Amino acid sequence: MDKYFMENGYISLNKVGEELCGDRVEVKNNPNGDFTMVLADGLGSGVKANILSTLTSKIIATMMDSEMTVEDCVNTIAQTLPVCSVRQVAYATFTAIQVHKNEVRLVQYDNPDVIMLRDGKSFDYEKTEHVIAGKRIFESRFPVRLGDVFIAMSDGVIHAGVGQSLNFGWERPNVVEYTERKYTPGMSAKAIAALISDACRELYMDRPGDDTTVAALRIRERELVSLMIGPPVNPAEDREVMEAFFAQGGKTIVCGGTTSSIVARYLGTEVKTKIDYLDPDIPPIGYIEGVDLCTEGVLTMKRVVEIAKRYASSSDAYSEWMAKRDGASLIAQMLFEDATDVNLFVGRAMNPAHQNPDMPIDLSIKLRLIDDLAQCLEKMGKIVSVNYY
């Protein structure tokens, strides 16, 4: 599984009037390559549901990641969380998806069944029932394939539209049919989660009657994107830095006029620019033969970070940038949708152009932007390396 990447993404919609979501998603990426994702749904909504789902998801994810048995996991939850004295049901339900080597393991308790897509179509997997601590737990194990997609959801999904746009809610077969119809190969896990959550939002008419969470896992190949912004402090290191940058392989992004000139000189070519302002706030992109994308520096990166913060949010399905062709949107598409691994090469030389009193840009601003970007990328589940020179 080393060449595969477990790409995950989720979106949560809070019940109308609630500041906190009663659902929680916990993800564990083990250094040995194992992956665990747990979606827990706390009973009710608000603060209490949030606390209970947080406890459940963290306990289950930590124990499964430590290779504990499903019996141990469920017994621990049963002893930790009480049963509602009025409804006589558990305070939190959960769905766990774990990938170990070439096998996937699903453990499901009282949430809608995980939807699995293989080659874009729903795949019916076998389930084994266990009764543990009085709870009916369903477990599945089977070999995983490249391209497989797993979609976990809280019951807010299948309740979408009840008493509003639909009489009986958005039942699971309807969710499956919709997902099969809208899914396209290469769609990221976050985009898949947003696809379903957006439909739920519409069915709820922007007033969710229940906490609604969709979490997706996509088994994909690793893809590296390297981004360079800013020239080295020591110009004598230009060639050494260029060699390290292009030795990475994968796709390349170069940001900044001075940096682009250095790269073009190293590649024995020139920078070609266009004056098309696809977005009035974002400078036009350039072209360097041998580089996948060439853009302006700090102003473009500021917009990239703004997009990243929204994209990394569990409650924001903002995706307008996916269809845009300005420099910031193109960087976002390559880093957020295409990449699994991101190498950032950050030059710390002072740019003379930034010393203009009409447009003062301190070096610390650029470094802070890169730090914010790296944090957002890690929150998205990317493997990030930052190199300063």
C-alpha positions as a printed Julia matrix, in Angstrom:
389×3 Matrix{Float64}:
   0.0     0.0     0.0
   3.03    2.29    0.07
   2.29    3.61   -3.4
  -1.34    4.25   -2.46
  -2.65    7.23   -0.56
  -5.72    7.3     1.69
  -7.27   10.61    0.71
 -10.03   11.69    3.07
 -12.35   14.65    3.38
 -15.55   15.48    5.21
 -18.23   18.16    5.52
 -20.52   18.76    8.5
 -23.73   20.8     8.55
 -24.88   22.0    11.96
 -28.51   21.6    12.94
 -30.2    24.97   12.47
 -29.76   27.14   15.55
 -26.77   25.17   16.91
 -23.23   26.53   17.09
 -21.64   23.1    17.54
 -22.13   19.98   15.44
 -23.22   16.81   17.21
 -21.22   14.71   14.72
 -17.47   14.24   14.8
 -14.88   12.76   12.43
 -11.53   11.53   13.74
  -8.7    10.45   11.43
  -5.55    8.5    12.31
  -2.68    8.12    9.84
  -0.28    5.57   11.3
   3.41    5.84   10.3
   3.29    2.16    9.25
   0.8     3.06    6.52
  -2.42    2.09    8.32
  -5.36    4.47    8.11
  -8.37    4.81   10.42
 -11.36    7.15   10.08
 -14.27    7.23   12.53
 -17.51    9.17   12.17
 -19.5     9.38   15.41
 -23.01   10.8    15.8
 -23.96   12.01   19.29
 -27.54   11.68   20.44
 -29.48   14.91   19.99
 -27.61   18.05   19.05
 -25.59   20.89   20.5
 -22.9    20.82   23.18
 -23.79   17.45   24.76
 -23.96   15.66   21.41
 -20.65   17.27   20.39
 -18.89   16.08   23.55
 -20.26   12.54   23.26
 -19.4    12.18   19.57
 -15.92   13.59   20.21
 -15.29   11.05   22.98
 -16.65    8.18   20.89
 -14.7     9.01   17.74
 -11.41    9.53   19.61
 -11.74    6.35   21.67
 -12.7     4.15   18.71
 -10.06    5.64   16.38
  -7.28    5.37   18.98
  -8.11    1.8    19.93
  -8.52    0.56   16.36
  -5.3     2.3    15.37
  -3.64    0.38   18.22
  -4.98   -2.89   16.74
  -7.5    -3.51   19.51
 -10.39   -5.86   18.77
 -13.85   -4.57   17.91
 -15.1    -6.2    21.13
 -12.63   -4.18   23.2
 -13.57   -0.97   21.38
 -17.31   -1.4    21.85
 -17.02   -2.57   25.46
 -14.91    0.49   26.27
 -17.52    2.77   24.71
 -20.33    0.95   26.54
 -18.56    1.42   29.87
 -17.6     5.03   29.14
 -20.82    6.43   27.72
 -24.19    5.78   29.42
 -27.46    4.82   27.75
 -30.22    7.4    27.57
 -32.66    6.64   30.4
 -35.62    7.9    28.38
 -34.99    6.45   24.9
 -32.93    3.44   26.01
 -30.47    3.97   23.16
 -26.75    4.65   23.16
 -25.62    8.23   23.41
 -23.46    7.91   20.28
 -23.43    5.78   17.13
 -20.39    5.34   14.92
 -18.91    4.18   11.63
 -15.25    3.16   11.42
 -13.24    2.63    8.24
  -9.77    1.15    8.56
  -7.25    0.25    5.86
  -4.42   -2.14    6.74
  -2.06   -3.28    3.99
  -4.4    -4.32    1.16
  -7.53   -4.88    3.26
 -10.33   -2.58    4.36
 -12.28   -3.12    7.55
 -15.66   -1.53    8.19
 -17.2    -1.45   11.67
 -20.68    0.04   11.77
 -23.09    0.74   14.59
 -26.48    2.33   13.96
 -25.37    4.84   11.31
 -26.51    4.55    7.68
 -24.48    1.84    5.92
 -21.25    2.94    4.27
 -21.62    3.47    0.53
 -18.74    1.92   -1.4
 -18.04    2.84   -5.02
 -15.9     0.62   -7.21
 -15.4     1.78  -10.79
 -17.99    4.45  -10.07
 -20.76    1.98   -9.14
 -22.12    0.89   -5.78
 -20.44   -2.26   -4.5
 -22.38   -4.59   -2.19
 -20.04   -5.9     0.5
 -20.82   -8.67    2.98
 -21.49   -7.84    6.62
 -21.09  -10.01    9.71
 -23.23   -9.23   12.73
 -21.82   -9.22   16.27
 -23.77   -8.55   19.46
 -21.38   -6.81   21.84
 -22.49   -5.23   25.11
 -26.05   -5.5    23.88
 -25.29   -3.61   20.67
 -25.65   -4.96   17.12
 -22.33   -4.26   15.42
 -21.75   -5.02   11.74
 -18.23   -5.77   10.54
 -16.89   -6.21    7.01
 -13.44   -7.15    5.71
 -12.36   -7.42    2.09
  -9.44   -6.55   -0.22
  -9.24   -2.93   -1.3
  -8.46   -1.73   -4.83
  -7.0     1.41   -6.29
  -9.84    3.85   -6.97
 -12.23    2.48   -4.34
 -14.33    5.13   -2.58
 -15.96    4.77    0.84
 -18.64    7.2     2.02
 -19.71    7.28    5.68
 -22.58    9.46    6.86
 -24.62   10.38    9.89
 -28.39    9.92    9.84
 -28.84   13.6     9.04
 -28.18   12.6     5.42
 -31.05   10.14    5.13
 -33.32   12.49    7.12
 -32.68   15.35    4.69
 -35.9    16.87    3.43
 -38.24   15.12    5.89
 -41.39   17.21    6.22
 -39.96   19.77    3.77
 -39.04   18.78    0.24
 -39.47   15.01    0.8
 -42.03   12.98    2.72
 -39.72   10.23    3.94
 -36.31   11.86    3.7
 -33.47   11.14    1.3
 -33.34    7.38    1.66
 -30.06    5.52    1.2
 -30.93    4.03   -2.24
 -31.58    7.59   -3.45
 -28.23    8.74   -2.05
 -26.52    5.85   -3.86
 -28.23    6.65   -7.15
 -27.38   10.35   -6.87
 -23.74    9.63   -6.01
 -23.31    7.19   -8.91
 -24.81    9.72  -11.3
 -22.72   12.67  -10.15
 -19.42   10.91   -9.43
 -16.57   11.36  -11.9
 -13.2     9.53  -11.84
 -10.51   11.6   -10.15
 -12.98   13.46   -7.94
 -11.3    14.13   -4.59
 -12.62   12.78   -1.29
 -13.51   16.31   -0.14
 -15.35   16.97   -3.42
 -17.33   13.73   -2.98
 -18.29   14.71    0.57
 -19.26   18.2    -0.64
 -21.34   16.71   -3.46
 -23.59   14.86   -1.02
 -23.63   17.52    1.7
 -24.6    20.2    -0.83
 -27.55   18.06   -1.9
 -28.54   17.65    1.77
 -28.31   21.4     2.3
 -30.69   21.95   -0.61
 -33.13   19.31    0.64
 -33.11   20.96    4.06
 -33.65   24.32    2.31
 -30.58   25.7     4.1
 -32.14   24.9     7.48
 -30.81   21.45    8.5
 -33.2    19.7    10.86
 -30.39   17.47   12.12
 -26.6    17.48   12.3
 -25.45   16.13    8.94
 -21.97   14.79    8.2
 -20.5    13.1     5.14
 -16.98   11.64    5.3
 -15.29   10.13    2.26
 -12.18    8.02    1.75
 -10.61    7.53   -1.7
  -7.83    5.03   -2.41
  -5.57    6.78   -4.91
  -2.02    6.84   -6.17
   0.46    9.26   -4.64
   1.12   12.46   -6.54
   3.81   14.99   -5.68
   3.55   18.74   -6.31
   6.54   20.99   -5.54
   6.09   24.75   -5.17
   8.89   27.33   -5.12
   8.44   30.91   -3.96
  11.24   33.44   -3.48
  14.96   33.38   -4.41
  17.71   32.04   -2.1
  19.35   34.39    0.4
  22.72   33.53   -1.2
  22.61   33.9    -5.01
  25.53   31.47   -5.23
  23.11   28.73   -4.16
  20.68   29.35   -7.04
  21.79   26.33   -9.08
  21.96   24.01   -6.07
  18.41   24.95   -5.06
  17.12   24.53   -8.63
  18.67   21.07   -8.87
  17.04   20.03   -5.6
  13.67   21.43   -6.72
  13.54   19.67  -10.07
  15.02   16.44   -8.71
  11.77   15.9    -6.76
   9.8    14.82   -9.82
   6.04   15.33  -10.01
   4.36   18.62  -10.93
   6.02   21.99  -10.36
   4.75   25.46   -9.45
   6.95   28.57   -9.47
   5.73   31.76   -7.79
   7.23   35.25   -8.08
   8.91   37.26  -10.82
  12.49   36.99   -9.54
  12.07   33.28   -8.81
  10.64   32.69  -12.28
  13.63   34.42  -13.89
  16.06   32.24  -11.94
  14.15   29.09  -12.89
  13.97   30.08  -16.56
  17.7    30.79  -16.63
  18.43   27.4   -15.05
  16.22   25.65  -17.65
  17.78   27.62  -20.5
  14.5    29.24  -21.52
  12.54   32.43  -20.78
   9.42   33.55  -18.96
   6.45   34.36  -21.17
   3.68   36.39  -19.62
   0.08   37.13  -20.51
  -1.78   40.29  -19.61
  -5.14   38.58  -19.2
  -6.59   39.53  -15.81
  -9.01   36.63  -15.23
  -9.5    38.04  -11.72
  -8.86   41.78  -11.2
  -7.28   41.07   -7.79
  -4.9    38.36   -9.02
  -1.91   39.13  -11.3
  -1.77   37.19  -14.61
   0.06   33.88  -14.85
   3.25   33.28  -16.82
   4.68   30.38  -18.79
   8.05   28.62  -18.47
   8.79   25.59  -20.6
   9.45   22.71  -18.2
   7.27   24.15  -15.4
   3.63   23.21  -14.91
   2.49   26.56  -13.5
   4.12   29.98  -13.14
   2.44   32.77  -11.16
   3.1    36.02   -9.32
   4.23   35.64   -5.71
   2.83   37.09   -2.5
  -0.46   38.57   -3.77
  -1.37   35.29   -5.46
  -0.28   33.25   -2.43
  -2.45   35.39   -0.15
  -5.51   34.34   -2.16
  -4.36   30.69   -2.15
  -4.21   30.74    1.65
  -7.69   32.3     1.84
  -9.03   29.46   -0.32
  -7.08   26.89    1.7
  -8.57   28.01    5.01
 -12.09   27.64    3.65
 -11.34   24.35    1.9
  -9.76   22.84    5.04
 -12.84   23.76    7.08
 -15.17   20.9     7.96
 -18.22   23.11    7.49
 -17.42   24.92    4.23
 -17.97   23.36    0.81
 -16.7    26.44   -1.07
 -15.6    25.25   -4.52
 -16.01   28.16   -6.95
 -12.23   28.19   -7.49
 -12.36   24.73   -9.06
 -13.71   26.2   -12.3
 -11.52   29.33  -12.4
  -8.28   29.79  -14.36
  -6.53   32.6   -12.46
  -3.17   31.88  -10.83
  -4.47   31.39   -7.29
  -7.24   29.04   -8.37
  -4.85   26.99  -10.5
  -2.43   26.64   -7.57
  -5.34   25.59   -5.34
  -6.45   22.96   -7.84
  -2.96   21.45   -8.03
  -2.28   21.52   -4.27
  -5.72   20.68   -2.87
  -7.18   18.36   -5.5
  -4.22   16.8    -7.36
  -1.47   16.51   -4.73
  -1.08   13.95   -1.99
   2.48   15.09   -1.15
   3.56   18.75   -1.23
   7.13   20.06   -1.1
   7.43   23.8    -0.45
  10.69   25.55   -1.37
  10.78   28.97    0.3
  13.44   31.58   -0.46
  14.23   34.09    2.26
  15.97   36.76    0.17
  14.52   40.27    0.39
  12.8    41.22   -2.85
  13.77   44.77   -3.96
  10.37   45.18   -5.62
   8.73   44.74   -2.22
  10.62   47.66   -0.71
   8.53   50.12   -2.71
   6.79   52.39   -0.15
   3.63   52.18   -2.28
   3.52   48.41   -1.87
   5.46   47.35    1.23
   5.57   43.58    1.66
   7.67   42.38    4.56
   9.49   39.05    4.29
   7.67   37.94    7.43
   4.35   38.23    5.58
   5.49   35.71    2.96
   6.83   33.33    5.61
   3.59   33.58    7.58
   1.57   32.83    4.44
   3.66   29.72    3.78
   3.26   28.6     7.39
  -0.52   29.04    7.16
  -0.59   27.17    3.84
   1.43   24.26    5.26
  -0.91   24.0     8.25
  -3.98   23.95    6.0
  -2.44   21.31    3.74
  -1.67   19.09    6.73
  -5.24   19.56    7.94
  -6.37   18.32    4.53
  -4.3    15.17    5.1
  -1.44   16.04    2.75
   2.15   15.03    3.5
   3.97   18.36    3.61
   7.68   19.23    3.55
   8.89   22.86    3.9
  12.41   23.72    2.81
  13.91   27.17    3.53
  17.0    28.46    1.71
